[in-house]
Amino acid sequence: MNIEEKSINALRFLSIDQVNSANSGHPGAPMGAAPIAYTLFKKIMKHNPNNPKFYNRDRFILSIGHASALLYSVLYLSGYDFELNDLKKFRQFGSKTPGHPERDLSLGIEVTTGPLGQGFANGVGMAISEKMLSSKYKKIIDHYIYGIVGDGDLQEGIASEAASLAGTLGLGKIIYIYDSNNISIDGSNDLAFTENVGDRFRSYGWEVFEDIDGLNINELESTINKAKSNLNKPTLIIAKTTIGYGSPNKSGKESAHGEPLGEDETVLTRKNLNWEYSEFEVPQDVKLHMRESVEYGKDIESKWNSKYKDFKNQNPDLNKELEKILHGELEFDWDAKLLDSINEVNDAEATRASSGKSINLIKDFMPNLIGGSADLTGSTNTEIKDSSNFSKTNPEGRNIKFGVREHGMGGIMNGISAHGNYRVFGGTFLVFSDYMRGSVRLSALSNLNSIWIFTHDSIGLGEDGPTHQPISQLMSLRSIPNLNVFRPADKKETVFAWHTAINTKDKPSALILSRQALPDIESLSNNKLTNEDFSKGAYICYENTQDIPEIIFLSTGSEVSETIIAAKELSSNHKVRVVSMPCWELFDNQSEEFKNKIIPTETKNIISVEAGIGLGWQKYTKNNDSIISIESFGASAPGKELINSFGFSSDRIIEKTKIILR
């Protein structure tokens, strides 16, 4: 066999050996798709193993995240920061080689994949970022987004949503190779997936190459190069492969998908593919051949650096802005100007409106702030004013029209965040966060700084009724680790929430916002809120005593103002405190001393007031009887009527409090 065939077999057997060693994993896809990975990393992609964060690198996405052993093998052989011992620790605690790829740019892993379809959508977001940067900065950023996608990806709804938008936007830098092996976990695709994928993607506006031999690296290379020449359409290359290629007894069968080959079948496969090397052994000539990527990468980056130097000299003002975007810097006084806006005198205002105003203050100081909504721009107040819509013919527009595609929007937003240059927000109604929960969860797992805007946050939205009234969604979001969930009570809290979200670089933020107008909390209380107070997640917004309170109300969002009114009524007979808790996650990270200062352990009556399910409040109230919540679906009626009927008007809060105190 020649050196190319030998290198491909090295990828296959490193993958087989990883799965066998862990006694867990997926060998079939790596065995079939190894020629695709080889072609991309050795013959096509611009990448630098010595600097995986090289700005103008091509991005690679393994959307079939279960084939992670193949990714680790090709990264190791190409010279990225993997040792052979890392591959031997596949799927082990604390290793560099988890069961599914987890975003780590230092290792060359661009995005976290595994839940099928997510990587597909991430690539669309990356392509949006690339197109924006390339257009605005004279093509100094000019790279492709490559991905290996599978049958499972293309069956997922999120992939359909993202593919449709990619075609509409003409994202020609996307080139996905479809590992078409006609096998799923349950068996042949004939069981559940018989559509003509090529016709489907052509209808989305993609260029499609069909019946490409996935074993033939020359055919793969020439097809990819043809795809690169079409910058007006994304490309899907349908490469026919065989799952478990080379295995005498499992090739082409579902049994190759998700279990180790085992010792006996591995021996037979080595013999069948003329592989005379032992477990985890890589021939020296393969190492030398694959490690040519290191020198190639240095040369590619050096040439780009020279080009970038010319760009800087010729475009000093444009480069100044680009440098800020590449390094994530902001105007030095952006936050002061944002925070100054809270001093403006305003009547009661919906927090969704306050959020929209915040966006349009921030955008003047952040040229890299972009965003949109799932066809709810006016309702979610997510338009960047004085800017246009991003489109096929207008790649510099800062408003992204995602269409009615919540899950696709989420995956695309994560791709924009993962690209590393733009701060992106996306809006929909809170109840529809369920449609995109998978993407929100992955943003948290990946430490991406996506900003999720969820409006119409309670029964207060009114007449649309229980189909649109969120009950469980707020707690559902709070249950996601590494996600800051903000439910501001008024304009000031909303501005502070945006300030905190923008300054948070290593985790996502969710802003939970009201449809109905809310009064200024300071006009009802005797305490002034500062940004420092807000940054701790909870603060005292009203109290009538300096002693230990008899009653502490904990509340968020639209319920805070009604709770303060109720507390004032109760204050003639009780020592009362109201705590606004806009962000549980920030509060929980404070010292025990601070938390005890806000919620003293000596206070026996700690009552939560929030228009959603009560699950979770027990960690603060210490019992179920002190939780004022909604444990049923809402109803269709005017918002004020519902707020009273479900027990969240000040009178009803007083009534329920008296029952709790008995």
C-alpha positions in Angstrom: 0.0 0.0 0.0 1.2 3.6 -0.7 1.8 6.1 2.1 -1.7 7.6 1.7 -3.5 4.3 2.1 -1.2 3.4 4.9 -2.0 6.7 6.7 -5.7 6.1 6.3 -5.4 2.7 7.8 -3.4 4.2 10.7 -6.4 6.4 11.3 -8.7 3.4 11.2 -6.7 1.3 13.6 -5.9 4.0 16.0 -9.7 4.5 16.2 -10.3 0.8 16.6 -7.7 0.5 19.3 -9.1 3.5 21.2 -12.6 1.9 21.3 -11.2 -1.5 22.2 -9.1 -0.1 25.0 -12.0 1.8 26.5 -14.4 -1.2 25.8 -16.8 1.6 24.8 -17.3 3.8 21.7 -18.1 3.8 18.0 -15.5 2.2 15.6 -17.8 1.9 12.6 -17.9 5.5 11.4 -14.2 6.2 11.9 -13.4 3.1 9.8 -15.6 4.2 7.0 -14.9 8.0 7.1 -11.1 7.8 7.6 -10.4 8.7 3.9 -12.5 11.8 4.3 -10.7 12.9 7.4 -7.3 12.3 5.7 -8.3 14.2 2.6 -9.4 17.2 4.6 -6.5 17.5 7.1 -3.7 16.4 4.7 -4.8 17.8 1.3 -7.4 20.5 1.7 -7.6 22.5 4.9 -5.6 25.5 6.0 -4.6 24.8 9.6 -1.6 25.1 11.9 -1.1 22.4 14.5 1.4 24.6 16.3 -1.2 27.4 16.5 -4.7 25.9 16.6 -6.1 29.5 17.1 -4.6 30.9 13.9 -7.2 33.5 12.9 -7.6 32.5 9.3 -7.7 28.8 9.8 -10.3 26.7 8.1 -12.8 25.4 10.6 -13.5 21.6 10.9 -16.6 20.2 12.5 -17.1 16.6 13.3 -20.9 16.7 13.5 -21.0 13.0 13.9 -19.5 13.4 17.3 -19.7 9.7 18.1 -16.8 9.3 15.6 -14.6 11.2 18.1 -11.9 8.5 17.9 -11.3 9.5 14.3 -10.9 13.1 15.2 -8.4 12.4 18.0 -6.5 10.2 15.7 -6.2 12.7 12.9 -5.3 15.5 15.3 -2.6 13.4 17.0 -1.1 12.3 13.7 -1.2 15.9 12.3 0.8 17.2 15.2 -1.7 18.8 17.5 -1.3 18.7 21.3 -2.0 15.0 21.7 0.3 12.2 22.8 -0.3 8.6 22.0 -1.0 8.1 25.7 -4.0 10.5 25.4 -5.5 8.1 22.8 -5.0 5.2 25.2 -7.1 7.1 27.8 -10.0 7.4 25.4 -13.3 7.9 27.3 -11.5 8.0 30.7 -12.1 10.6 33.4 -10.0 13.7 33.0 -8.5 12.7 29.6 -8.2 14.9 26.5 -10.2 12.3 24.7 -13.8 12.2 26.0 -16.5 10.1 24.4 -17.7 12.9 22.3 -15.6 16.0 21.2 -15.7 18.9 23.7 -14.6 22.3 22.4 -11.0 23.1 23.2 -9.3 25.3 20.7 -5.8 24.5 22.1 -6.4 20.9 20.9 -7.9 21.9 17.5 -11.5 21.0 18.6 -13.8 23.8 17.4 -17.1 22.8 18.8 -18.7 20.3 21.2 -20.7 17.7 19.2 -22.5 14.5 19.9 -26.2 15.5 20.0 -26.7 15.0 16.3 -27.4 18.0 14.1 -25.8 20.5 16.5 -22.5 20.6 14.7 -24.2 21.0 11.4 -25.9 24.1 12.7 -22.7 25.4 14.3 -21.0 25.5 11.0 -23.8 27.7 9.6 -23.0 30.2 12.4 -19.3 30.1 11.7 -20.0 30.7 8.0 -22.1 33.8 8.9 -19.2 35.1 11.0 -16.7 34.5 8.2 -18.9 36.2 5.6 -19.4 39.2 7.8 -15.7 39.6 8.5 -14.5 38.9 5.0 -16.9 41.5 3.5 -16.2 44.2 6.0 -12.5 43.7 6.3 -11.5 43.3 2.6 -11.2 39.5 2.7 -8.3 39.5 5.2 -10.4 36.8 6.9 -11.1 34.3 4.2 -11.6 30.6 5.1 -13.9 27.7 4.7 -16.0 25.6 7.1 -15.6 21.9 6.5 -17.6 19.2 8.3 -18.3 15.5 8.3 -22.1 14.9 8.8 -24.0 11.7 8.9 -27.3 10.1 8.4 -28.4 10.9 11.9 -27.5 14.5 11.5 -29.6 14.9 8.4 -32.6 13.3 10.1 -32.6 15.8 12.9 -34.8 18.9 12.6 -32.1 21.3 13.6 -30.1 20.3 10.6 -33.1 21.0 8.3 -33.6 24.4 9.9 -30.0 25.4 9.6 -29.6 24.0 6.1 -32.6 26.0 4.9 -31.3 29.2 6.3 -27.7 28.5 4.9 -29.1 28.2 1.4 -31.2 31.3 1.8 -28.2 33.3 2.9 -25.9 31.8 0.2 -23.2 30.7 2.6 -20.8 29.4 0.0 -17.9 28.8 2.4 -19.7 25.7 3.9 -18.6 22.4 2.5 -20.0 19.4 4.3 -19.1 15.8 3.4 -22.0 13.5 4.1 -20.7 10.1 5.4 -23.5 8.2 3.7 -23.2 4.7 5.0 -26.9 3.9 5.0 -26.8 2.5 8.6 -28.3 3.7 11.8 -28.3 2.2 15.3 -31.6 0.4 14.6 -30.5 -0.9 11.2 -30.7 0.1 7.5 -31.8 3.6 6.6 -34.7 1.9 4.8 -36.4 1.6 8.1 -36.9 5.4 8.6 -34.9 7.5 6.1 -35.6 7.0 2.4 -35.9 10.5 1.1 -33.7 11.8 -1.7 -31.2 13.8 0.3 -29.7 15.4 -2.8 -33.0 16.7 -4.1 -33.8 17.9 -0.6 -30.7 20.0 -0.3 -30.9 21.3 -3.8 -34.4 22.6 -2.8 -32.7 24.4 0.1 -30.4 26.2 -2.3 -27.3 24.0 -1.9 -24.9 22.7 -4.5 -24.9 18.9 -4.3 -22.4 16.4 -5.5 -23.8 12.8 -5.4 -22.4 9.3 -5.5 -18.9 10.3 -4.6 -16.7 7.4 -3.7 -15.8 7.9 0.0 -12.8 5.6 -0.3 -11.3 7.5 -3.2 -9.2 10.4 -1.9 -8.5 11.7 -5.4 -12.2 11.9 -6.2 -12.9 13.5 -2.8 -10.2 16.1 -3.3 -11.3 17.1 -6.8 -14.9 17.3 -5.7 -14.0 19.5 -2.7 -12.0 21.8 -4.9 -14.9 22.1 -7.3 -17.1 23.0 -4.3 -14.7 25.7 -3.2 -15.2 27.6 -6.5 -18.9 28.1 -5.8 -19.0 31.0 -3.3 -22.8 31.5 -3.7 -24.1 28.3 -2.4 -23.2 25.9 0.5 -22.2 22.5 -0.7 -23.1 19.0 0.4 -20.9 16.2 -1.0 -22.6 12.9 -0.6 -19.8 10.4 -0.1 -20.7 6.7 -0.2 -18.9 4.9 2.6 -19.1 1.6 4.4 -19.6 1.6 8.1 -16.9 -0.7 9.7 -14.9 -0.8 6.5 -12.5 -3.7 6.5 -14.1 -5.7 9.2 -14.9 -9.2 7.7 -18.0 -9.8 9.9 -19.3 -6.3 10.8 -18.7 -4.2 7.7 -21.9 -2.6 6.5 -23.8 -3.7 9.6 -25.4 -1.9 12.5 -23.2 -4.0 14.8 -20.2 -1.9 13.7 -21.8 1.3 15.0 -21.7 1.5 18.7 -19.6 -1.3 20.2 -15.9 -2.4 20.2 -14.9 -4.7 17.4 -13.4 -7.0 20.1 -10.1 -8.8 20.0 -11.0 -11.5 17.5 -12.6 -9.3 15.0 -9.8 -6.8 15.3 -7.3 -9.5 14.4 -9.3 -10.4 11.4 -9.6 -6.8 10.3 -5.8 -6.3 10.6 -5.3 -9.3 8.4 -8.0 -8.2 5.9 -6.4 -4.7 5.5 -2.9 -6.0 5.5 -2.1 -4.1 8.7 0.9 -5.8 10.3 1.3 -3.4 13.2 0.4 -3.9 16.8 -2.1 -2.1 19.0 -1.6 1.7 19.0 1.5 1.3 16.8 2.0 4.0 14.1 4.6 3.3 11.4 7.4 5.9 11.3 6.8 6.8 7.7 3.1 7.6 8.5 4.2 9.9 11.3 6.6 11.7 9.1 4.0 12.0 6.3 1.2 13.3 8.5 3.4 15.6 10.5 4.2 17.5 7.3 1.1 19.4 8.4 3.2 21.2 11.0 5.5 22.9 8.5 2.7 23.4 6.1 0.7 25.2 8.8 3.7 27.4 9.8 4.0 28.4 6.1 0.3 29.1 5.7 0.2 31.3 8.8 3.4 33.1 7.8 2.0 34.0 4.4 -1.2 35.2 6.0 0.7 37.3 8.6 2.5 39.1 5.7 -0.8 39.7 4.0 -2.2 41.0 7.3 0.7 43.3 7.7 0.0 44.9 4.4 -3.7 45.2 5.3 -2.8 47.0 8.6 -0.5 49.4 6.8 -3.1 50.2 4.1 -6.2 50.3 6.3 -5.1 51.6 9.8 -8.6 52.7 10.9 -10.3 49.5 9.6 -7.6 47.5 11.3 -8.1 49.2 14.6 -11.7 48.0 14.6 -10.8 44.5 13.4 -8.2 44.2 16.1 -10.8 44.9 18.7 -13.1 42.3 17.2 -10.4 39.6 17.0 -9.3 40.2 20.6 -12.7 40.8 22.1 -12.0 44.3 23.2 -14.6 47.0 23.8 -14.6 50.8 23.7 -13.1 51.9 27.0 -16.1 53.8 28.2 -18.9 51.6 26.9 -20.2 50.5 30.2 -20.3 54.0 31.7 -22.5 55.2 28.8 -24.7 52.2 29.2 -25.1 52.6 32.9 -25.8 56.3 32.5 -28.9 55.4 30.6 -30.6 54.2 33.8 -30.7 57.8 35.1 -33.2 58.7 32.4 -36.7 59.3 33.8 -39.1 56.8 32.4 -42.6 55.6 33.1 -43.3 51.9 33.7 -41.7 49.9 31.0 -41.7 46.3 29.9 -38.3 44.7 30.5 -38.3 43.5 26.9 -38.4 47.1 25.9 -35.6 48.0 28.3 -33.6 45.2 26.8 -34.1 46.6 23.3 -32.9 50.0 24.4 -29.8 48.4 26.0 -29.0 46.6 22.8 -29.1 49.8 20.9 -26.9 51.6 23.3 -24.3 48.8 23.4 -24.2 48.4 19.6 -22.7 51.8 19.2 -19.7 50.7 21.3 -19.5 47.1 20.1 -19.2 46.8 16.3 -19.2 43.1 16.8 -22.6 42.9 18.5 -25.0 41.1 16.1 -28.3 39.2 16.6 -31.8 38.5 15.8 -34.8 36.4 16.6 -36.9 33.5 15.4 -39.3 35.7 13.5 -40.2 37.7 16.5 -38.1 40.8 16.2 -40.8 43.3 17.2 -42.1 41.2 20.0 -38.7 40.5 21.5 -37.2 43.9 20.8 -34.2 42.4 19.2 -33.6 44.8 16.3 -30.3 46.6 16.0 -31.5 50.0 14.7 -29.7 51.9 12.1 -28.4 48.6 10.7 -29.6 46.4 7.9 -30.4 42.7 7.6 -27.7 40.2 7.0 -28.4 38.5 3.6 -26.8 36.9 0.6 -26.2 40.3 -1.0 -25.7 42.3 2.2 -23.2 40.4 4.4 -22.5 43.4 6.6 -26.0 43.7 8.1 -26.0 43.1 11.8 -29.6 41.9 12.1 -30.0 38.2 11.4 -33.5 36.9 10.4 -33.4 33.3 11.6 -37.0 32.6 10.6 -39.3 30.4 12.6 -36.4 28.1 13.5 -35.8 28.2 17.2 -33.5 25.2 17.5 -31.6 26.1 14.3 -31.2 29.6 15.7 -29.7 28.2 18.8 -27.2 26.0 17.0 -26.3 28.8 14.6 -25.8 31.3 17.5 -23.4 28.8 19.2 -21.4 28.6 15.9 -21.1 32.4 15.8 -19.9 32.4 19.4 -17.5 29.5 18.7 -16.0 31.4 15.8 -14.8 33.8 18.4 -15.3 37.2 16.9 -18.9 38.3 17.3 -21.1 38.6 20.4 -24.5 37.2 19.4 -27.9 37.4 20.9 -31.1 35.6 19.8 -34.7 36.1 20.9 -37.9 34.1 21.1 -40.7 33.7 23.7 -39.7 31.9 26.9 -42.2 29.1 26.3 -40.3 28.3 23.0 -37.0 27.8 24.9 -38.1 24.2 25.0 -37.7 24.0 21.2 -34.0 25.1 21.5 -33.0 23.6 24.9 -30.4 21.3 23.3 -28.5 24.3 21.9 -28.8 26.3 25.1 -27.4 23.3 27.1 -24.5 22.9 24.7 -23.6 26.6 24.9 -23.2 26.1 28.7 -21.3 22.9 28.3 -19.0 24.6 25.7 -18.4 27.8 27.8 -19.7 29.9 24.9 -20.9 33.4 25.6 -24.2 33.3 23.6 -26.9 35.6 24.9 -30.4 34.1 25.0 -33.3 36.5 25.1 -36.6 35.0 26.2 -39.5 37.3 26.5 -43.2 37.0 27.4 -42.0 35.3 30.6 -45.2 34.5 32.5 -49.0 34.4 32.6 -48.7 38.2 32.5 -48.5 38.0 28.7 -52.3 37.5 28.9 -54.7 36.5 26.2 -52.5 34.2 24.1 -53.3 31.6 26.8 -51.6 28.5 28.2 -49.9 27.5 24.9 -47.8 30.6 25.1 -47.5 31.1 28.9 -44.3 29.6 30.4 -44.7 27.8 33.7 -41.8 25.3 33.9 -39.4 26.9 31.5 -37.7 29.3 33.9 -36.7 26.6 36.3 -35.8 24.4 33.4 -33.2 26.9 32.3 -31.9 27.4 35.9 -31.3 23.7 36.1 -28.6 23.9 33.3 -25.2 24.2 34.9 -22.9 27.1 33.8 -25.8 29.2 32.5 -26.5 32.6 34.1 -30.3 33.2 34.1 -31.4 36.8 34.7 -35.0 37.7 35.4 -34.9 41.5 35.9 -37.6 43.4 37.8 -37.4 46.7 36.0 -35.4 48.8 33.6 -32.4 49.3 35.9 -32.0 45.6 36.6 -32.3 44.9 32.8 -29.5 47.3 32.0 -27.4 45.7 34.7 -28.2 42.2 33.3 -27.0 43.3 29.9 -23.9 44.8 31.5 -23.1 41.6 33.3 -23.8 39.4 30.2 -21.5 41.4 27.9 -18.7 41.2 30.5 -19.2 37.4 30.9 -16.8 35.8 28.4 -16.8 32.2 29.5 -20.5 31.2 29.9 -23.8 32.0 28.3 -26.5 34.2 29.7 -30.3 34.0 29.5 -32.4 37.2 29.9 -36.0 36.4 31.0 -38.1 39.5 30.1 -41.7 40.7 30.6 -44.2 41.6 28.0 -46.1 43.8 30.4 -44.9 47.2 31.7 -43.2 47.1 35.1 -42.7 50.0 37.5 -39.4 51.3 38.6 -38.5 49.3 41.8 -36.7 52.3 43.4 -39.9 54.3 43.2 -41.5 51.7 45.4 -38.7 50.9 47.8 -36.2 52.6 50.1 -33.0 51.1 48.7 -30.9 52.2 45.7 -29.6 49.5 43.4 -25.9 49.6 42.3 -24.2 47.6 39.7 -22.1 46.0 42.4 -25.2 44.9 44.3 -26.7 43.4 41.1 -23.5 41.6 40.3 -24.0 39.5 43.4 -27.3 38.1 42.1 -29.6 39.3 44.9 -30.1 42.5 46.9 -32.4 44.0 49.5 -34.8 46.2 47.7 -37.2 47.0 50.6 -37.1 46.6 54.4 -38.7 48.3 57.4 -36.2 47.2 60.0 -32.5 47.1 60.7 -33.1 44.0 62.9 -33.4 40.4 61.8 -36.6 40.4 59.7 -39.6 38.3 60.8 -40.5 37.8 57.1 -38.3 37.7 54.1 -39.8 37.7 50.6 -37.7 36.4 47.7 -38.9 37.4 44.3 -37.9 38.0 40.7 -39.1 39.9 37.7 -42.6 41.2 37.4 -43.5 39.8 40.9 -41.0 42.0 42.7 -43.1 45.2 42.5 -46.3 43.5 43.7 -44.3 41.9 46.5 -43.0 45.2 47.7 -46.5 46.7 47.7 -47.6 43.6 49.8 -44.7 44.0 52.2 -45.6 47.6 52.8 -49.1 46.6 53.8 -47.7 44.0 56.2 -45.0 46.2 57.6 -47.3 47.8 60.3 -47.4 44.4 62.1 -44.3 42.7 60.9 -40.6 43.2 60.4 -40.4 42.7 56.6 -37.7 42.5 54.0 -38.0 42.0 50.2 -35.1 40.6 48.3 -35.0 40.8 44.5 -33.1 37.8 43.1 -32.5 38.5 39.5 -29.8 35.8 39.1 -29.7 32.7 41.3 -26.4 31.6 39.8 -24.5 34.8 40.8 -26.0 34.7 44.3 -25.1 31.1 44.9 -21.5 31.9 44.1 -21.2 34.5 46.8 -19.6 33.9 50.2 -21.7 32.3 53.0 -21.3 35.5 54.9 -22.9 37.6 52.2 -25.7 35.1 51.6 -26.5 35.1 55.3 -26.5 38.9 55.3 -29.2 38.9 52.6 -31.1 35.9 53.9 -30.3 35.4 57.6 -30.6 31.9 58.9 -32.4 33.3 62.0 -35.4 34.3 59.9 -38.0 31.5 60.0 -40.5 32.9 57.5 -38.8 33.0 54.1 -41.4 33.2 51.3 -40.7 33.0 47.6 -42.9 34.8 45.1 -42.5 33.9 41.4 -45.0 33.2 38.6 -43.8 29.8 37.7 -43.4 26.4 39.2 -41.9 26.4 42.7 -39.4 23.6 42.2 -36.0 24.8 43.3 -37.0 27.6 45.7 -36.8 25.1 48.5 -33.1 25.7 48.8 -33.8 29.2 50.0 -37.2 28.9 51.7 -36.2 25.6 53.4 -39.8 24.2 53.0 -42.5 23.7 50.4 -45.2 25.6 52.3 -43.5 29.0 51.9 -43.5 29.0 48.1 -46.0 31.1 46.2 -46.0 29.6 42.7 -48.0 28.3 39.8 -48.3 24.5 39.7 -50.8 24.3 36.7 -51.1 25.7 33.2 -52.3 29.2 32.7 -55.4 30.5 30.9 -56.5 32.9 28.2 -57.5 36.2 29.7 -56.1 39.7 30.2 -52.8 39.7 32.0 -53.9 41.7 35.0 -56.8 39.4 35.6 -54.6 36.3 35.4 -52.0 37.8 37.8 -54.7 38.3 40.4 -56.5 35.0 39.7 -53.3 33.0 40.1 -52.3 34.8 43.3 -49.6 37.3 42.3 -51.3 40.7 42.9 -50.3 42.4 46.1 -53.6 41.6 47.7 -53.3 37.9 46.9 -49.7 37.8 48.1 -50.9 39.3 51.4 -53.6 36.7 51.6 -51.3 33.8 50.9 -48.7 35.2 53.4 -51.2 35.3 56.2 -52.0 31.6 55.5 -48.3 30.8 55.6 -47.8 32.6 58.9 -50.5 30.7 60.7 
